[in-house]
Amino acid sequence: MKAYVFPGQGAQFVGMGKDLYETNAEARKLFDEANEILGFRITDLMFEGTEDDLKQTKVTQPAIFLHSVILAKSLGDEFKPDMVAGHSLGEFSALVAAGALSFEEGLKLVSARAHAMQKACEARPSTMAAVLALPDAKVEELCAEVDDVVAPANYNCPGQVVISGTVEGIDAACEKMLAAGAKRAMKLKVGGAFHSPLMQPAQEELAEAIAAAKFQTPVCPVYQNVDAKPHTDPEEIKANLIKQLTAPVRWTQDVEAMIADGADEFIELGPGSVLQGLVKKINRGVATSGKQ
């Protein structure tokens, strides 16, 4: 069974989507439509901007979404997913690719999400850190010991958890992780504490937009980040999307659940190949490939 997976923030690169724009008429039409919807030429920043341009959350998130979704649409009848999932932002790409959201609605939600998250980041200094070679339970235990906001944000694969919180909290947590035997506890170059309680203001803002959006039953189950379970009910999908901003991304559990349900091939659609690498670390026996 084929599982299509869609990457999140951090996968962007200058030039992403340019070949698709130049060689596929349908892709070009969708990119041009996106420029109109967003009110600025995001294609200029994607194709010929700078790395700093692409690092802006308001640009990064819609850019990755566009690349991923337009890739899926460019496959035409070849795109026949048995199941889909996306990492954080990638969940919106997965939902549009699977028909739960229209292209326009999906892009508008991603743009609203990016702006809401940017505001939450600016409201309070915060950051994230990658912790390597500690059991998940130990990372959770040490986060709970810190007298500040710190929480697991991404369960990426066995032995790789990203934590999220205030700058002071992350500094204290990293010291604890290293003392407990972590191979590395490294702060990441991100603008804020994604998937933590510090995203509560963004969650409240995005909840209104999600509630107003029209969701439909997807063509296949969507394995969502908050519970790593397959969903097809539009109301459940909406509720889980709202929770996602302050809840951890359970990517390890997502992949394990899809494999348990019959996935034997994972195809990554979007910039980069990060998810292919994570899938292999979760289960080395599963086939992976990608299109970008």
Secondary structure, 3 states (H helix, E strand, C coil): CEEEEECCCCCCCCCCCHHHHHHCHHHHHHHHHHHHHHCCCHHHHHHHCCHHHHHCHHHHHHHHHHHHHHHHHHCHHHCCCCEEEECCCHHHHHHHHCCCCCHHHHHHHHHHHHHHHHHHHHHCCEEEEEEECCCHHHHHHHHHHCCCCEEEEEEEECCEEEEEEEHHHHHHHHHHHHHCCCCEEEECCCCCCCCCHHHHHHHHHHHHHHHHCCCCCCCCCEECCCCCCEECCHHHHHHHHHHHCCCCECHHHHHHHHHHCCCCEEEEECCCCHHHHHHHHHCCCCEEEEEC
